[in-house]
């Protein structure tokens, strides 16, 4: 009986060979893909590391007291400066502020100067008025204060005290009571005083030694004619008298009188 040969033997061997080759090729392909993928991932990582961060949001913790915006400069703190030809103008801070401060200082200085000048003018006017009024009051008071008649001492001394003020008034009262009055009565003294005047006529001789709005010192030339039992006839004394006049609520009064 002849042997039978299986028809599929050669085909099976061939399929096995093809299958093994396909698996090997598939493995090589997988390794290549994995290598390519790893290379791409590595390249992508390097590229990502080299590229700057863009479009990312960075979170920063705010301070406890919150954010505070810096103060904005006012428009007055800047002033345009003229730029060279062809250039642009720039704004310089502080120029207008300095100018305003300078104007303020000059204004205050002007007001102070005006106040001082006004006060000096007003004080000078008051002093001039005081000079005129005090001289007139001294020329009227001196003859009354320096005159008396033993026959009417109380009346004369009372009239004199109306022209006096301050401590001098009290001193005059004591002196006339303890010295002048008793002496005048004893010797029948009569004294008549007048402010000297030029022989040709005119205002009595008087000059101002010093003056202020409330105090004026006046120099008078006074003639005193004295009669008493101690002298024969009449005696004439030519005296220079310094009279200090003080401004009071009742007008100008004698606050001191000294014979020179």
C-alpha positions in Angstrom: 0.0 0.0 0.0 1.6 3.2 -1.0 2.4 5.9 1.6 0.2 8.9 1.9 1.8 12.3 2.1 0.0 15.0 4.2 -0.6 18.0 2.0 -0.5 20.5 4.7 2.9 19.7 6.2 4.9 22.2 4.1 2.3 24.9 4.6 2.3 24.6 8.4 6.0 25.0 8.6 5.8 28.1 6.4 3.0 29.7 8.5 5.1 29.2 11.7 8.0 30.8 10.1 5.9 33.8 9.0 4.3 34.1 12.4 7.6 34.2 14.2 8.9 36.8 11.8 5.7 38.9 12.4 6.1 38.8 16.1 9.7 39.8 15.9 8.8 42.7 13.6 6.0 43.7 15.9 8.4 43.8 18.9 10.9 45.8 17.0 8.2 48.2 16.0 7.0 48.5 19.6 10.6 49.2 20.8 11.0 51.8 18.1 7.7 53.5 19.0 8.6 53.5 22.7 12.0 54.9 21.9 10.5 57.6 19.7 7.8 58.4 22.3 10.4 58.6 25.1 12.6 60.8 22.9 9.7 63.1 22.1 8.7 63.3 25.7 12.2 64.1 26.7 12.4 66.7 24.0 9.1 68.1 25.0 10.2 68.4 28.6 13.3 70.2 27.6 11.4 72.5 25.4 8.9 73.2 28.1 11.7 73.9 30.6 13.4 76.2 28.2 10.2 78.1 27.2 9.4 81.0 29.5 6.2 80.7 31.5 3.4 82.5 29.8 -0.2 82.7 30.6 0.2 81.3 34.1 -1.5 82.8 37.1 0.7 83.4 40.2 -1.0 83.6 43.6 0.6 85.9 46.2 -0.7 86.3 49.7 -1.9 89.8 50.5 -0.5 91.6 53.6 -2.6 91.7 56.7 -3.4 95.4 56.4 -4.2 95.1 52.7 -2.6 96.7 49.8 -2.1 100.5 49.9 -1.7 102.5 46.8 1.0 105.1 46.7 -0.3 108.7 46.8 -0.8 110.4 43.5 1.1 113.6 42.9 -1.1 116.7 42.5 -1.1 118.5 39.2 0.2 121.6 40.9 3.4 119.8 41.9 4.5 119.7 38.3 5.2 122.5 35.8 6.2 122.2 32.2 9.7 123.3 31.3 10.5 124.6 27.9 12.5 122.0 26.0 15.1 122.7 23.3 14.0 123.0 19.8 12.8 119.8 18.4 12.5 118.2 21.8 9.4 117.6 24.0 8.4 119.4 27.1 9.0 117.8 30.5 7.3 118.3 33.8 9.5 119.2 36.8 8.0 118.7 40.3 8.3 121.4 43.0 8.7 124.6 40.8 5.2 125.8 41.3 5.2 124.8 45.0 8.4 126.8 45.6 7.0 129.8 43.7 3.8 129.7 45.8 5.8 129.5 49.0 7.9 132.5 47.9 4.9 134.6 47.1 3.4 133.7 50.5 6.6 134.7 52.3 6.7 138.0 50.4 3.1 138.6 51.1 3.5 138.0 54.8 6.6 140.2 54.9 4.7 143.0 53.1 1.8 142.8 55.6 4.2 142.9 58.6 6.1 145.9 57.1 2.8 147.7 56.4 1.6 147.0 60.0 4.9 148.2 61.5 4.9 151.4 59.3 1.2 152.0 60.2 1.9 151.6 63.9 4.9 153.9 63.7 2.8 156.5 61.8 0.0 156.2 64.3 2.4 156.4 67.3 4.1 159.5 65.8 0.7 161.1 65.4 -0.2 160.4 69.0 3.1 161.7 70.2 2.8 164.9 68.3 -0.7 165.4 69.7 0.6 164.6 73.2 3.4 167.2 72.8 0.9 170.0 71.9 -1.6 169.1 74.6 1.0 168.6 77.3 2.8 171.9 76.7 -0.5 173.8 76.9 -1.4 172.0 80.1 2.0 172.6 81.7 1.9 176.4 80.8 -1.5 176.6 82.5 -0.7 174.4 85.6 2.7 175.8 86.5 1.6 179.3 87.5 -1.2 177.9 89.7 1.0 175.3 91.4 3.8 177.8 92.1 1.6 180.7 93.3 -0.2 181.3 96.7 -1.4 184.1 98.9 -1.3 183.8 102.7 -4.8 185.3 102.9 -6.4 182.4 100.9 -4.0 179.4 101.3 -6.7 176.7 101.4 -8.3 177.9 98.2 -5.0 178.3 96.4 -3.7 174.9 97.4 -7.0 173.2 96.5 -6.8 174.8 93.0 -3.2 173.6 92.6 -4.1 170.0 93.5 -6.6 169.8 90.6 -3.6 170.0 88.2 -1.6 167.3 89.9 -1.7 163.5 89.8 -0.1 160.4 91.4 2.5 160.6 94.2 3.3 164.2 93.4 -0.2 165.2 94.4 0.2 163.5 97.8 3.7 165.0 98.3 2.4 168.5 97.4 -0.4 168.2 100.0 2.0 167.2 102.7 4.5 170.0 101.9 2.0 172.8 101.7 0.3 171.7 105.0 3.5 171.3 107.0 6.0 173.9 105.5 4.6 176.3 102.9 1.3 177.1 104.7 2.7 177.9 108.1 5.6 179.9 106.7 3.3 181.9 104.4 1.0 182.8 107.3 3.9 183.7 109.6 5.6 186.1 107.1 2.5 187.1 105.1 3.9 185.6 102.0 2.5 186.2 98.6 4.0 184.5 95.5 2.9 185.1 92.0 4.3 183.0 89.2 4.1 183.5 85.4 5.6 181.7 82.5 8.2 183.9 80.8 7.4 185.3 77.4 9.5 187.2 74.9 9.5 191.0 75.5 8.4 191.4 71.9 5.4 189.2 72.6 4.5 185.8 71.3 4.1 182.4 72.9 5.5 181.7 76.4 9.0 180.2 76.6 8.6 176.4 76.7 10.3 173.4 75.1 9.8 169.7 75.1 12.6 167.6 76.6 11.0 164.2 75.8 7.7 163.0 74.6 5.6 159.8 74.2 1.9 159.3 73.7 1.3 159.2 77.5 4.2 161.1 79.0 5.8 164.5 78.1 8.6 166.4 79.9 8.4 170.1 79.4 11.0 172.8 80.3 9.5 176.2 81.3 11.0 179.5 82.2 9.0 180.9 85.2 9.2 184.3 86.8 8.2 184.4 90.5 7.5 187.7 92.3 7.6 187.2 96.1 6.4 189.7 98.8 6.7 189.1 102.5 7.7 190.7 105.8 11.2 189.2 105.3 11.9 191.2 102.1 11.6 194.9 101.4 9.5 195.5 98.3 9.2 192.6 95.8 11.7 190.1 94.9 11.8 188.6 91.4 13.2 185.1 90.8 13.9 183.8 87.3 13.5 180.0 87.4 13.8 177.2 85.1 11.3 174.5 85.9 11.1 171.0 84.5 7.5 169.8 84.5 6.6 166.1 83.9 3.1 165.8 82.4 1.2 162.5 82.4 -1.9 161.6 80.5 -4.8 160.6 82.7 -8.5 160.0 82.4 -9.1 163.6 83.4 -6.5 165.0 80.9 -2.9 166.0 81.2 -1.7 166.4 84.8 1.6 167.3 86.5 3.2 164.2 87.9 6.6 165.8 88.9 8.0 169.4 89.1 11.6 170.2 89.7 13.3 173.6 89.9 16.7 173.6 88.0 
